[in-house]
Amino acid sequence: MMERVTLIMDLFEHPQTRLTLEGVSRRTRLPRSTAHRILDQLVRLHWLHHTETGYRLGPRALGLGGREIGHSALRAAAAPQLLELAVRTRMVVHLAVLDGHEIYYLDKIGGRAAVDVPSQVGGRESAHCTGLGKAMLAWLNPEEVHARYAPGMQRRTAHSIDRVDVLHRELGTVRRRGGLALDEGECFPGIACLGLAVRGPEGPVGAISVVGDARPTVERVAPLVVNAVRAVSDKYFAAGAAFHEASLPDRVQAASC
């Protein structure tokens, strides 16, 4: 049994890998019924997650290092665009991912101006207070957002949102703006932020933001942020396509059934 489980888990070589039941059965050469039974058990134990696009690594597997691999892939895809965005806007640029009710900063570029923005790579902030966080929260199911914030919301500044119903209205505004999310002194006093999520078929995988001293400052560079996010998305998901079953060879050997 362990041999067959290992054979299946070895197929998921990257956090972006997506495989269907037929793909798993074909590549492992396990009977479809056997593959389905093992996949079902792995899903129940949270080693895998099943979505409309197929099976992918679940939270238990990602917690063993897969999440950091995925973060590294996103950082690599975003790095050139972050630098170009910082140079062209002369603003501080962030890359972050959503982790529960917080954002986790993966990268920060901005030269000397970065010193004036109290964020740091590896740091965390409440998602509902930031343009980065709201850009990603806007594309989650409302029920999931509600579950994350029903226990309560902490205010970072006097301008922070502190009620779930207000947050839902704000996220509706973000969606109507095509995904552009604003933070006007909600996280750090006197600092404005414009964020936009990098999205895939299953939702946001991260977000990019620019930081300025006022809303008009960051809004005027919105087209540059949109172009940067589009380029990062194309590169990141194009790389991920290399890990989908259509582009992967069959396994030469299979475990005994």
Secondary structure, 3 states (H helix, E strand, C coil): CHHHHHHHHCCCCCCCCCECHHHHHHHHCCCHHHHHHHHHHHHHCCCEEEECCEEEECHHHHHHHHHHHHHHHHHHHHHHHHHHHHHHHCCEEEEEEEECCEEEEEEEECHHHHHHCCCCCCCEEEHHHCHHHHHHHCCCCHHHHHHHHCCCCCCCCCCCCCCHHHHHHHHHHHHHCCCCEEEECCCCCCCEEEEEEEEECCEEEEEEEEEECCHHHHHCCHHHHHHHHHHHHHHHHHHHHCCCHHHCCCCCCCCCC
